[in-house]
Amino acid sequence: MDFQARLEALTHQLRPWSALWSRSILQGWPESGAAYPEDWLDYARSLDETGERRLDQGELVGAAPPSLGALLGALEELTKLPWHEDRHPMTVSETQGLSDKKAHELARVLALLGSRTRFIQQAVDIGGGMGHLARLCARTFGWTFHSIDRDAALQDKGRQWLKRARSPVGGPLHFIQASVEDGPQPRIDPLFSGRDRASIGLHTCGPLALTQIRKSRGAGFVLNIGCCYDKLELPRDYPVSGIGREHPLPFTPHALALTTRGRPRKTEAEFARMKQVYAWRFAFHLLSKRQFPERDFVRAGDAPRALYDSPFASYALDRLERLGLSSNMTADELTAFEVSVRAETRDLLLCHLLRDRFARALEVVLLLDRAIFLEELGFEVELLQLFEPDVSPRNLALVASQSV
């Protein structure tokens, strides 16, 4: 893949719409809603429940505005990435104690490693936890494996698990308690250096992905799957490549948070639940803006599930009490307020459904920047879809190798 051409094309599509994706709809309302083309909002308002749900899945029904259809079509094409769908077969004993999600991820990772790491003798895993990946790689490939994690309790559980295991591990497996950080770390840095070394990071949180890449300059193979992009620090962590710096997008903390949105296809019940949660949160936001104009933004916070199933008055009174606020409104007055703002809360919902259409493209921009950075370090790089998104939404893998 020509990462540079893909990055340039994506930034060309995204930059004109930065007023939509770079800011919070709720915190900037109603001014934030003015950034959405009126024909987009008119189209969204015309949708029924089924049409809203399909928009949430990235599909347009009926006569959508040409500009919206062209943009979503271009973004869909530019975010298409090749799949690595092979699965490594695992026995019942190998998957014992693993969640379905973890078992799915490890089966895909092992298959990818098996086809690309024939020259590898040693490996290091960042955030290895109990060492599930470590023990499976040591057993499958015979590697000497170092599993790094800062949580000593998790590593102790991993050691106990190995003691109870009936089958031999295979290659040597070492647990190392440490935090992987920027800057020199003489104790662990040698583990990342050597053309027979593999550096692996599954769901490396925020800037940890970039730390892994930088420490792995001398490795023969790198596998990185990032997550928690909202923990990145701008502009330190984006852009990181030379090409990325030539074609930057105006990322903000709100845009980074957007890239972390999960994208599994919701059932009808799940979509209805999301709408209900949004309806109460949005109505409470409008209430707080009216009742407490001196406050810049009142965060309602996550409420117990039962509150979203309760009348709005019950939800609002609970949130006000939690925040130490009083609106001096009765339950009947709160109910009447919620009814009076339903058209506005629906517009807020529709803006969210439209804004979410940018999430995948923004995530891909971050990873294309990292892919180019790896190429600038001398690696041959792939950007692949590795996990089923309904199982593991952060499913994009950077795979990089250097010739022996």
Buried (B, 14 or more C-beta within 10 A) or exposed (E): EEBBEBBBBBBEBBEEBBEBBBBBBBEBBEEBBEBBBEEBBEBBEEBEEEBBBBBBEBEBBEEBBEEBEEBBEBBEEBBEBEEBEEBBEBEEEBBEEBEEEBBBBBBBBBBBBBEBBEBBBBBBBBBBBBBBBBBBBBBBBEBBBBBBBEBEEBBEBBEEBBEEBEEEBBBEBBBBBEBBEEEEBEEBEEBBBBBBBBBBBBBBBBBBBBBBBBBBBBBBBBBBBBBBBBBBEEEEBBBBBEBBEEBBBEBBBBBBBBBBBEBEEBEEEEBEBBBEBBBBBBBBBBBBBEBBEEEEEBEBEEBEEEBBEBBBBBBBBBBBEEBEEEBEBEEEEBBEBBEEBEEBBBBBBBBBBBBBBBBBBBBBBBBBBBBBBBBBBEBEBBBBBBBBBEBBBBBBBBBBBBEE
